[in-house]
């Protein structure tokens, strides 16, 4: 700015200091600034950095997808193992229950056959069949056969 563009007007003068008013004239089109404005830099866009970031994001997405698929596969495998174990336990339970039932039925059949044999013996030879009471509430049939004495332990059907 040239000195002709500024007007100075003194307002007050006192013991503490002075006051001035500066009046600037409007800017003219003819006046040229003393220094040129700084040229605007052309900013290059960082395509390579953006491309690297996009590739890194894609790799993270793929690795996360692989991790999620791995976890799902583990859960599926665990579910299969649990189901297989449940099926095996059910089959084992069924086999054990069937074996117990078969054994119980065989025992009942044997006891029925013995009871039939004792009943026949009682009918045919009433004097040779005896009930013997043993300690702990065990009742024993004593059947005297031609070959000797035969004892068959039985649990009492009725508490005497």
C-alpha positions in Angstrom: 0.0 0.0 0.0 1.2 3.4 -0.8 1.3 6.2 1.8 -1.3 8.2 -0.2 -3.9 5.5 0.5 -3.9 6.2 4.3 -5.1 9.3 6.2 -4.2 9.8 9.8 -6.4 11.9 12.0 -5.5 12.7 15.6 -8.4 12.2 18.0 -7.2 13.0 21.5 -4.0 13.8 23.2 -3.9 13.3 27.0 -1.4 12.4 29.7 -2.0 8.7 29.3 -1.4 8.5 25.6 -2.7 9.6 22.2 -5.5 8.3 20.0 -5.5 8.2 16.2 -8.0 7.3 13.6 -6.6 5.7 10.4 -8.8 6.0 7.3 -8.0 3.7 4.4 -9.0 4.7 0.9 -10.8 2.1 -1.2 -8.7 -0.2 -3.2 -8.2 0.8 -6.8 -8.0 -1.6 -9.7 -4.8 -0.1 -10.8 -2.9 -0.8 -7.7 -0.8 -4.0 -7.9 0.2 -5.8 -4.8 3.9 -5.6 -3.8 4.2 -9.4 -3.8 2.5 -11.9 -6.0 0.2 -14.5 -4.4 1.8 -17.9 -3.8 1.0 -20.3 -6.6 -1.5 -23.0 -5.7 0.2 -26.3 -5.5 -1.2 -29.1 -7.6 -2.0 -31.8 -5.2 -1.4 -35.3 -6.5 -4.0 -37.8 -5.4 -2.4 -40.7 -3.5 -3.9 -43.5 -5.7 -1.2 -46.0 -4.6 -1.9 -45.5 -0.9 -5.6 -45.8 -1.5 -5.0 -49.0 -3.5 -2.9 -50.4 -0.8 -5.5 -49.6 1.8 -8.2 -51.2 -0.3 -6.1 -54.4 -0.8 -5.4 -54.5 3.0 -9.1 -54.2 3.7 -9.9 -57.0 1.2 -7.3 -59.2 2.9 -8.8 -58.5 6.3 -12.3 -59.3 5.0 -11.1 -62.5 3.5 -9.2 -63.6 6.6 -12.3 -62.8 8.8 -14.5 -64.8 6.4 -12.1 -67.7 6.6 -12.1 -67.4 10.4 -15.9 -67.4 10.6 -16.1 -70.4 8.3 -13.6 -72.2 10.4 -15.6 -71.5 13.6 -18.8 -72.6 11.9 -17.1 -75.8 10.8 -15.9 -76.5 14.4 -19.5 -75.9 15.7 -20.9 -78.2 13.1 -18.3 -80.9 14.0 -19.1 -80.5 17.7 -22.8 -80.8 17.0 -22.2 -84.0 15.0 -20.1 -85.4 17.8 -22.8 -84.7 20.4 -25.4 -86.2 18.1 -23.3 -89.3 17.5 -22.6 -89.7 21.3 -26.3 -89.4 22.0 -27.2 -92.0 19.4 -24.5 -94.4 20.9 -25.7 -93.8 24.4 -29.3 -94.5 23.3 -28.3 -97.7 21.5 -26.2 -98.8 24.6 -29.1 -98.1 26.9 -31.5 -100.0 24.6 -29.1 -103.0 24.5 -28.6 -103.0 28.3 -32.3 -102.7 28.9 -33.0 -105.5 26.4 -30.4 -107.7 28.1 -31.8 -107.1 31.5 -35.3 -107.8 30.3 -34.2 -111.0 28.6 -32.3 -112.1 31.7 -35.3 -111.3 33.9 -37.6 -113.2 31.5 -35.3 -116.2 31.5 -35.1 -116.2 35.3 -38.9 -116.0 35.5 -39.2 -118.9 33.1 -36.7 -121.0 35.1 -38.5 -120.1 38.3 -41.9 -121.0 36.7 -40.4 -124.4 35.6 -39.1 -125.1 39.0 -42.4 -124.1 40.6 -44.1 -126.5 38.1 -41.7 -129.2 39.0 -42.3 -128.7 42.8 -46.0 -128.6 42.3 -45.9 -131.9 40.4 -43.7 -133.3 43.1 -46.1 -132.1 45.8 -49.1 -133.6 43.9 -47.3 -136.9 43.2 -45.4 -137.2 46.5 -46.8 -134.8 49.1 -44.8 -136.2 51.9 -41.4 -135.4 50.3 -41.7 -131.6 49.6 -41.0 -129.3 52.6 -40.7 -125.6 53.2 -37.8 -124.6 55.3 -37.4 -121.2 56.8 -33.9 -119.8 56.8 -32.5 -116.6 58.4 -33.0 -113.3 56.6 -36.4 -114.4 55.4 -35.2 -116.8 52.7 -37.5 -119.7 52.1 -36.1 -122.9 50.7 -37.9 -125.7 49.0 -36.5 -129.0 49.9 -37.4 -131.7 47.4 -36.3 -135.2 48.1 -35.5 -137.0 44.9 -34.4 -140.5 44.2 -30.8 -139.3 43.9 -30.7 -137.3 47.0 -31.6 -134.0 48.6 -32.0 -131.0 46.4 -32.3 -127.5 47.9 -33.5 -124.5 45.8 -33.3 -121.0 47.5 -36.3 -118.7 46.9 -37.2 -115.3 48.1 -40.5 -115.4 49.9 -43.5 -114.3 47.9 -45.4 -113.5 51.1 -43.9 -112.3 54.4 -44.7 -114.9 57.0 
